[in-house]
Every structure is written in C-alpha cells, then in structure tokens.
Amino acid sequence: MQKAKRVGDASHPKTVPSSQEYAVTAVLAASVIVLRESAHGLETLLLERPKTAIFAPGALVFPGGKVNANDAEIEAVATRKVPLDVWQRRLAVATPHAARAILAAAVRETFEETGVLLVCDENGTPIPQQRATDSMFTALRHASDADAAQRWMQVLHAQRLFLDVDQLTLMSWWVTPNGYPRRFDTRFFAARMPADATVTPAVGEIVSAVWLTPDLALQGARDGSRNIVYPTRKNLTELAGYDTTALALAACERHADQTRRLCPELVTIDGRIQVMHPDGGEPEDE
C-alpha cells in the first residue's frame, strides 16, 4: 500500500491547488439526529439529498443546515433544562448570543426540512404537532434565509410560543475536511421524535425520508447500496451501541461537556481519496 498523502499534494491530479483548497471557509451549521424506537429497535431519521446538490449529492444525511446571521435574533428560546450560558460553554462559542443562533438554527432547519416542530408553550409543554400544519407555520418552511428569523419571531410572539431547545442534546461536532468546494462546521444534536409528529420532507430540497436502524444504515454504506458520508457514518456508529432513545440521549448528555471539534483530513492511498480521523486510525472512504 502506498503511503497516505494529504489531498492538496501535487501527487494527486484531481485535487484543487493548495492555495484554493485552504481558502474555503467552513460555514457554521447545525444538524439534528431525530431518534425513535420501532419493532426493529432504535431508528434515526435520514434524508436523501438531490443528486444535483453541490455538497454530498445523493447522500443520506440528518436534518439540518447552515446557521443564518440573524438566527441569534430569535429570542423566544426555551432553555429551562440547560441554561444558555451552559450551552455557550458546550458549543464553545464566545457569547450566549452565538449559542442561541446555533440552537435556533437546529430547530428551524429541522422543521423546514422535515415538518417536525420542536416548539413549546411558556410553561415548557410541547405543542401538538398538528400545529405544524397551521398556515402560520407552514409559511415558515418556505421563508428565505434573509427573512426566516423575522418570520419565526413574529409567529412565536403571536402564539406565545418558544423554540424547545430543551429537547436537544449535543452529540458531536464535525468539520468538513479541506478539499471540498463547500465545507461545514456542524454541531450535531440528538432529539426524540415527538410521538404525534409526521415527517413531511421539504419539496425540492429533500428527495425522500427514511427511518433506519444505525446498523442497517451502516451496512448499506459498507455494501454501497446507500451513500452515507463520513461524519454521518461516525454518528451512526456511535448510536449503534444503544438500544433505546433514552439510553442514547442519556449517553449524549453525559458527554456533552466533553464534545470537541473534529476535523478529519483527506488523504490519498493507492490513488484513492479517503478520510483520516484526526485521532488517527485506519482511513475510510469518503
């Protein structure tokens, strides 16, 4: 086997020049790993991206997306379980304002992509999921990045509701390796699927939605029947050790304060691009 070489070396003809490669800044993002139990065991919600997408085309991913600059303006965020200053520390951001932006984006993007609405009333009671089909909320799924936060604030204020970030538990923090045309700096949260919720994938943005056990998803990744990118596989591998949502969420909560930023590296081995974990070990396919 040839020695692993970093993507960007002149020895790999398909890679962009190093000067361009390292100019791509990772965009702040948030993703929610939605969990439920079925007769098959613990399952997680995975969304199929369009094959025309620039980033991870055709891949199965968790719900999520980029943090908009104005997500921090959404002040109606319920943090009874975990105070905002604790979230600031866990998310390793400079201010509570920055922490709120990531949390708000996680709830907002999950709803926009799946229709699963993590919102509660002023007492912290989750609202019935049928409210997700109210005209005021359905309009939020089509809001542009520029006015999404403003629309969310208007609806939450009018209904006296809050983004229920107490439903979120920090699970991991991954950064897309250098060498991709788009890179994301993503906090992954875990959350229980509300019992009365129905998944309705965003038209035009999501091809399909599927519930899979971690083991079944990983088997598909291994045999090539499913396209699952590296950080998604790593999160699925972590989840494969738990039989129930409660056990998975409890484990995430225990380790939430130790979550660290993981930035893998692209390397070439025998002419094939693979991913190397920052802690070392055997490289894997992208």
Buried (B, 14 or more C-beta within 10 A) or exposed (E): EEEBBBBBEEEBEEBBEBEEBEEBEBBBBBBBBBBBBEEEBBBBBBBBBEEEBEBBEEBBBBBBBBBBEBBBBBEBBBBEBBEBEBBBEBBEBEEBEBBBBBBBBBBBBBBBBBBBBBBBBEEEEBBEBEBBEBEEBEEBBEBEEEEBBEBBBEBBEEBEBBBBBBBBBBBBBBBBBBBBEEBBBBBBBBBBBBEEBEBBBBEEBBBEBBBBBBBBBBEBBEEEEBBBBBBBBBBBBBBBEBEEBEEBBEBBBEBBEEBEEBBBBBBBBEEEBBBBBBEEEEBBEB
